[in-house]
């Protein structure tokens, strides 16, 4: 069953997607392909990237490249590869992330920095590499996935909340800088996503209330579309049924 009905024409769009091998990434990737996009994956683990391509039947519109989203030179090489293959780069989706506990009172700077490096550094670096061809063409969509923890701190998740909040503030600044260049920048804020890890961590909870990866993918694809031209600098909560 398709993740998203054919609603937005992305047949002439080229996407760079980070975090594709995570829990939400495959759903977002499938949604992009269902809309006709060409998608280049920046993956740290080449084997996982190759396996994902096999799962999708070896789709010719899918490019898999070993590139750490936090490595500027590696991302710039990927951008050049995309431009050689498809002649354009229209959309960047920043999906790298993960949860790690850290208490506010302990002042564990190493844990806080690790969350920042995981969530913020990857998005900032990937965007810096991808935005040049967007500016050259006067068109671009930059979409990041963070968490509703960005809006309110949570017990035992200080570094996680700080990193997600930082990503929102950075997105707002980016949107202000690019709003007259045909480029939008937005961030999606799920509360809890229905993943195997979350089900294992919260066995007494009702996962039917959580956002599904497909629901997150639908919001990401909309923000990636031409139809979303009027939305920029937004942090969009996706609380689902919680």
C-alpha positions in Angstrom: 0.0 0.0 0.0 1.5 3.4 -0.9 2.6 5.6 2.0 1.3 8.7 0.2 -1.1 8.9 -2.7 0.3 10.7 -5.8 -0.5 14.2 -4.6 2.6 16.2 -5.4 4.5 16.1 -8.7 8.2 15.6 -7.8 9.1 13.9 -11.1 11.5 16.7 -11.9 13.0 17.1 -8.4 16.2 15.7 -7.0 16.4 15.0 -3.3 19.3 14.4 -0.9 18.1 12.4 2.1 20.1 11.8 5.3 19.1 9.3 8.0 17.4 7.1 5.4 18.4 3.9 7.2 16.8 5.0 10.5 13.3 4.2 11.7 11.6 7.0 9.8 13.9 7.2 6.8 12.6 4.3 4.8 9.0 5.7 4.9 10.2 9.1 3.8 12.2 7.6 1.0 9.3 5.6 -0.2 7.0 8.6 -0.1 9.5 10.6 -2.2 9.8 7.8 -4.8 6.0 7.5 -4.9 5.8 11.2 -5.9 8.3 10.6 -8.7 11.4 12.1 -7.1 15.0 11.1 -7.7 16.6 10.5 -4.3 20.3 10.4 -3.3 21.0 8.8 0.1 23.9 9.9 2.3 24.6 6.9 4.4 27.3 6.1 6.9 26.9 2.4 6.5 27.1 1.3 2.9 25.7 -2.2 3.6 22.5 -0.7 5.1 22.2 1.6 2.2 22.6 -1.2 -0.3 20.1 -3.3 1.5 17.5 -0.5 1.5 17.9 -0.2 -2.3 17.4 -3.9 -2.7 14.2 -3.7 -0.6 13.0 -1.1 -3.1 13.6 -3.3 -6.0 16.8 -1.5 -7.2 14.8 1.6 -8.3 16.9 3.5 -10.9 15.8 6.8 -9.4 17.7 5.9 -6.1 21.3 6.7 -5.6 23.2 5.5 -2.5 26.4 7.1 -1.5 28.7 6.6 1.5 28.8 10.0 3.0 28.7 11.1 6.7 26.2 14.0 6.9 28.5 15.7 9.4 31.4 15.6 7.0 31.3 18.8 4.8 33.7 17.5 2.2 31.9 14.1 1.9 28.6 15.9 1.5 30.0 18.3 -1.2 31.3 15.2 -3.1 27.8 13.8 -2.9 26.3 17.1 -4.2 28.6 17.0 -7.2 27.6 13.4 -7.9 23.9 14.4 -7.8 24.5 17.3 -10.1 26.4 15.2 -12.6 23.7 12.5 -12.6 20.6 14.6 -12.5 21.7 18.2 -13.2 19.9 19.7 -10.2 19.4 19.5 -6.5 16.0 20.7 -5.2 15.3 19.2 -1.8 17.3 18.3 1.3 15.6 16.2 4.0 17.6 16.0 7.3 16.5 12.9 9.2 19.5 12.0 11.3 18.6 11.7 14.9 18.1 9.5 17.9 17.2 9.6 21.6 19.7 9.7 24.5 18.9 10.3 28.1 20.8 13.0 30.0 19.9 14.8 33.2 19.9 18.6 33.5 21.2 18.7 37.0 24.2 16.5 36.3 25.6 19.0 33.8 26.9 16.2 31.6 28.4 18.4 28.8 29.7 15.4 26.9 26.2 13.9 26.6 24.8 17.3 25.6 27.5 17.7 23.0 26.8 14.2 21.6 23.1 15.1 21.1 24.1 18.3 19.4 26.6 16.6 17.1 24.0 14.0 16.2 21.0 16.3 15.5 22.4 19.8 14.8 25.8 19.3 13.3 24.5 16.8 10.7 21.7 19.1 9.5 23.9 22.2 9.5 26.7 20.5 7.5 24.4 18.8 5.0 22.5 22.0 4.4 25.7 24.0 3.9 26.8 21.5 1.2 23.4 21.3 -0.5 22.2 24.9 -0.5 24.7 26.2 -3.2 22.9 24.6 -6.2 19.5 25.6 -4.7 20.6 29.2 -4.6 22.0 29.0 -8.1 18.6 27.9 -9.4 16.5 30.1 -7.1 14.6 27.1 -5.7 15.0 24.8 -2.8 13.2 22.9 0.0 15.0 22.1 3.3 13.1 19.9 5.7 14.4 18.6 9.0 12.8 16.2 11.5 13.3 17.0 15.2 11.0 16.4 18.1 8.4 18.2 20.2 11.0 18.1 23.0 12.2 21.3 21.2 9.2 23.1 22.5 9.4 22.0 26.2 12.2 20.4 28.1 11.6 16.9 29.5 12.8 15.2 32.6 16.0 13.2 32.0 16.4 14.4 28.4 18.2 17.7 28.7 20.7 17.3 25.9 18.0 15.9 23.6 15.7 18.8 24.2 18.5 21.3 23.9 19.7 19.9 20.5 16.2 19.8 19.1 15.5 23.3 20.2 18.8 24.4 18.6 17.7 22.9 15.3 14.4 24.8 15.4 16.2 28.1 16.1 18.7 27.4 13.3 15.9 26.6 10.9 14.2 29.9 11.7 17.4 31.8 11.0 18.0 29.9 7.8 14.5 30.6 6.6 15.0 34.3 7.3 18.2 34.3 5.2 16.7 32.5 2.3 13.0 33.5 2.2 13.5 35.8 -0.9 15.6 33.3 -2.8 12.9 30.7 -3.5 14.1 28.5 -0.7 12.1 27.3 2.3 13.3 25.8 5.5 11.1 24.0 7.9 11.2 21.5 10.7 8.8 18.7 11.6 8.2 17.9 15.3 6.8 14.5 16.1 6.1 13.7 19.7 6.5 9.9 19.8 7.0 7.8 16.7 5.9 4.2 16.5 9.2 2.4 16.3 10.4 -0.9 17.6 12.7 0.9 20.0 9.8 3.0 21.4 7.6 -0.1 21.7 10.3 -1.9 23.7 11.0 1.1 25.9 7.3 1.7 26.7 5.6 -1.7 26.7 2.6 -0.4 28.7 1.9 2.4 26.3 -0.6 2.3 23.4 1.4 2.7 20.2 -1.7 3.3 18.2 -1.6 6.8 19.6 1.8 7.6 18.3 2.7 9.1 15.0 3.5 6.5 12.4 6.6 6.9 10.1 4.1 7.2 7.2 2.4 10.2 8.9 5.8 11.9 9.4 6.6 11.2 5.8 3.5 12.8 4.5 4.3 16.1 6.3 7.9 16.0 5.0 6.8 15.4 1.4 4.3 18.3 1.6 7.0 20.7 2.9 9.2 19.5 0.0 6.6 20.4 -2.6 6.1 23.5 -4.7 2.7 23.8 -3.1 4.3 24.5 0.2 6.0 27.7 -1.1 4.3 29.9 1.5 5.5 27.9 4.5 9.0 28.7 5.8 10.6 29.0 9.2 7.9 26.8 10.6 8.2 24.2 13.4 5.2 21.9 12.8 4.2 19.6 15.7 2.9 16.2 14.8 1.5 14.9 18.2 -0.7 12.3 16.5 -3.1 10.9 19.1 -1.0 11.4 22.2 
